[in-house]
Amino acid sequence: MTGFGDVPFAAAVKPLVDAMGGEMVEPDQAGPDDVVLTWEGEDVLAVRLPQLADSLDHILLALERQRGKPLAELDRKAKQEVVRILEARGAFSVRHGVETVAGALGVSRFTVYNYLNRENAAKGK
């Protein structure tokens, strides 16, 4: 957060930016895909959003931190819960999402699809 230490607005949005896997940059360093945040009429900072694939990796790491161990070490029920969370967050709309999740969980793509189908059947889809 270099350069933003004295800006309360930047301190307030930093947890959100970190949770998204984004990066805060100076407004004059903003690229065309960055989001410039303005506070009280002044450009305070820009947020560089991650690519979708990077977001999925960030979400997987956050889930590992929450559970205190690698996702591959979770039991089957916990892995199914992770798949439910990831589906709700759109992880499987990302190219190679199923493969990425399967690798993180230490299961096959087929197993991930089974977890998804089981969840969708339980919802009555």
ZAMARGU-4260 file (C-alpha; in steps of 0.2 Angstrom, whole numbers, plus 5000, padded with zeros to 4 digits):
<rodrens>
0) 5000/5000/5000 | 5015/5011/4997 | 5009/5029/4995 | 4992/5026/5002 | 4997/5026/5021
5) 4989/5043/5025 | 4973/5040/5015 | 4959/5033/5026 | 4949/5029/5011 | 4963/5018/5004
10) 4965/5009/5021 | 4946/5006/5021 | 4946/4998/5004 | 4962/4988/5006 | 4954/4972/5014
15) 4941/4972/4999 | 4955/4974/4986 | 4965/4960/4995 | 4950/4948/4996 | 4948/4950/4977
20) 4966/4947/4974 | 4967/4965/4966 | 4981/4978/4968 | 4981/4996/4973 | 4990/5008/4961
25) 4992/5027/4960 | 4978/5034/4949 | 4991/5041/4937 | 4997/5023/4934 | 4980/5016/4930
30) 4978/5006/4914 | 4962/5005/4904 | 4956/4990/4913 | 4959/4997/4931 | 4945/5005/4941
35) 4949/5022/4948 | 4941/5026/4964 | 4937/5044/4968 | 4934/5051/4985 | 4927/5069/4988
40) 4930/5074/4970 | 4948/5068/4970 | 4955/5052/4962 | 4963/5043/4977 | 4968/5026/4970
45) 4966/5014/4956 | 4962/4995/4958 | 4970/4983/4946 | 4958/4968/4945 | 4965/4951/4943
50) 4962/4940/4928 | 4948/4927/4931 | 4961/4913/4932 | 4971/4922/4945 | 4955/4925/4955
55) 4952/4907/4956 | 4969/4903/4962 | 4967/4917/4975 | 4950/4910/4981 | 4958/4892/4982
60) 4972/4899/4993 | 4959/4908/5004 | 4949/4892/5006 | 4965/4883/5011 | 4969/4897/5024
65) 4952/4896/5031 | 4953/4877/5033 | 4971/4877/5040 | 4977/4864/5028 | 4979/4860/5009
70) 4962/4856/5001 | 4968/4840/4995 | 4969/4834/5013 | 4951/4837/5017 | 4939/4823/5018
75) 4926/4820/5005 | 4912/4830/5013 | 4923/4845/5015 | 4928/4844/4997 | 4910/4844/4992
80) 4907/4859/5002 | 4922/4868/4994 | 4915/4863/4977 | 4898/4871/4982 | 4907/4887/4988
85) 4916/4888/4972 | 4901/4885/4961 | 4892/4899/4970 | 4907/4910/4966 | 4907/4906/4948
90) 4923/4896/4948 | 4917/4884/4935 | 4914/4898/4922 | 4933/4901/4921 | 4942/4892/4907
95) 4950/4876/4915 | 4941/4880/4931 | 4936/4861/4934 | 4954/4856/4930 | 4961/4869/4942
100) 4949/4864/4956 | 4952/4846/4953 | 4971/4848/4955 | 4969/4859/4971 | 4957/4846/4979
105) 4968/4831/4973 | 4954/4823/4964 | 4949/4819/4946 | 4939/4831/4935 | 4926/4817/4935
110) 4925/4818/4954 | 4922/4837/4953 | 4908/4834/4940 | 4900/4821/4951 | 4901/4833/4966
115) 4893/4847/4955 | 4879/4835/4948 | 4875/4828/4966 | 4873/4846/4972 | 4862/4851/4957
120) 4852/4836/4960 | 4849/4840/4978 | 4843/4857/4973 | 4831/4850/4961 | 4840/4857/4945
</rodrens>
